[in-house]
Amino acid sequence: MEGPISKRNPISKRSKGNSSFDKEKTRQVRQRQSACLTLELIGFIWISWHFVPNLTIGAPVIESLRKHTKAYLDCHLMVTNPIDYVEPMGKAGASGFTFHVEVSKENWQELIGRIKSKGMRPGVALKPGTPIEEVYPLVDSENPVEMVLVMTVEPGFGGQKFMPEMMDKVRSLRNKYPSLDIEVDGGLGPSTIDMAASAGANCIVAGSSVFGAPEPAAVISLMRTSVSDNQEKC
Ligand SMILES: O=C(CO)[C@H](O)[C@H](O)COP(=O)(O)O
């Protein structure tokens, strides 16, 4: 099934060929599609005591999960020293490694290189107070990040209220980078998904709205449809 993310991803446009390269790329894109569409079910967050005051999931949990699934494991590292975690996260089987722009001002090029060398997909996240312009160099780089995560709440805790004013950042990113994967995290659910999707977000992280719903599958389906419908309009 063609998921919404593929419309953003230039790789999928090349995937109609017959070479083994194309087939492998198609497989990777499909794997990513299921990742972005199942973030509601499998969201991995590593939180340190420095950037935010609590600690949740780390490499041992990723390693344990990896034994049971081929799913794309999207890891958002809310840590002050992401470079220290590249090796263990790669070894554990993480698929995506998203670090914060606020803590990687000097070494982001090395960081991105190391993430890719461990077979993970690099992403950069920004907090609500950080201007979107700060991530542009990381997307424009010769060795760029492949996803930008726009936080729509202050990072650290689930159950917070979606910040609609963050949609200006999503719109700016989408206008500048038509095929970039843009993720949003925080307060996403049936009442906010259209705002995010119409602004251009195509990867949705949702916790409370899914896990707190009497029918989680219906909420996932609704959000998936919103992303898909809004991509059709672009
Ligand atoms: O942890 C978070 C912030 O760091 C996220 O916002 C959380 O994973 C999503 O939760 P919710 O959908 O309840 O906002």
The ligand as an SDF file (V2000), in Angstrom:
LIG
                    3D

 14 13  0  0  0  0  0  0  0  0999 V2000
    6.9710   13.0590   24.8900 O   0  0  0  0  0  0  0  0  0  0  0  0
    6.6270   13.9330   24.1600 C   0  0  0  0  0  0  0  0  0  0  0  0
    7.2600   15.2240   24.2140 C   0  0  0  0  0  0  0  0  0  0  0  0
    8.5610   15.0580   24.5870 O   0  0  0  0  0  0  0  0  0  0  0  0
    5.5450   13.7690   23.1670 C   0  0  0  0  0  0  0  0  0  0  0  0
    4.7940   14.8870   23.0670 O   0  0  0  0  0  0  0  0  0  0  0  0
    4.7650   12.5340   23.3230 C   0  0  0  0  0  0  0  0  0  0  0  0
    5.4870   11.4510   22.9440 O   0  0  0  0  0  0  0  0  0  0  0  0
    3.4830   12.5580   22.5370 C   0  0  0  0  0  0  0  0  0  0  0  0
    2.5280   12.5670   23.4720 O   0  0  0  0  0  0  0  0  0  0  0  0
    1.1520   13.2940   23.3270 P   0  0  0  0  0  0  0  0  0  0  0  0
    0.5470   12.7940   22.0670 O   0  0  0  0  0  0  0  0  0  0  0  0
    0.4390   12.8580   24.5450 O   0  0  0  0  0  0  0  0  0  0  0  0
    1.4220   14.7590   23.2690 O   0  0  0  0  0  0  0  0  0  0  0  0
  1  2  2  0
  2  3  1  0
  2  5  1  0
  3  4  1  0
  5  6  1  0
  5  7  1  0
  7  8  1  0
  7  9  1  0
  9 10  1  0
 10 11  1  0
 11 12  2  0
 11 13  1  0
 11 14  1  0
M  END
$$$$
